[in-house]
Amino acid sequence: MHQDLIHSRHYMKKVLLIAFSMFVLLTACTKEDTNPPVVVSSTPANGEKEIDPSLEGVTVEFNEVMNQNKSSWSAEDGDTFPELNGEAYFISEGRKNVLPVKLEANKNYVLWLNKEGQNEFRDDSGNILAPYKLEFSTGDAANEEEEGKANLKISS
């Protein structure tokens, strides 16, 4: 019986050692995400000119999956923010956010994501997107329609 007790203690030490080793290994391999997300692209592209005013949504793509519960689109001022055509929503498993808009021809637009004092755009780890300014301008709708007709004639 004494020998069984010694064997049992030895076995428990091995089990505890293995369990502790696995805990240390998993803890060391799990790195906490402390890097803030960044915008990697947008449609229209930042600074782009002559955007077709029939574009129905402004889209930003992030370098990582975002918390899809909130977003924060803001105006530079009332004159440069587009008319909204719905609520912003996420696509691509949380890597892209779309703002449905109605754009006007020949107009400059300036939109902010997480404008100073706002912090709704966050990744899944809670890291906040730094304020991001998106600027673009639309072209003349009539000219774009004419160019489209000319391209149709050329390709016929």
Protein Blocks (a to p, Z undefined) as FASTA:
>chain_A
ZZmmmmmmmmmmmmmmmmmmmmmmmmmmmccdfbdcddfbdcddehiahiafkbcbdcdd
dfbdcdfkbccdddfblmlpccdebdcddeehhpaccddddddehiacdddehiehiakb
ccfkopacdddddddddddfklmmmmmmmmmmmmZZ
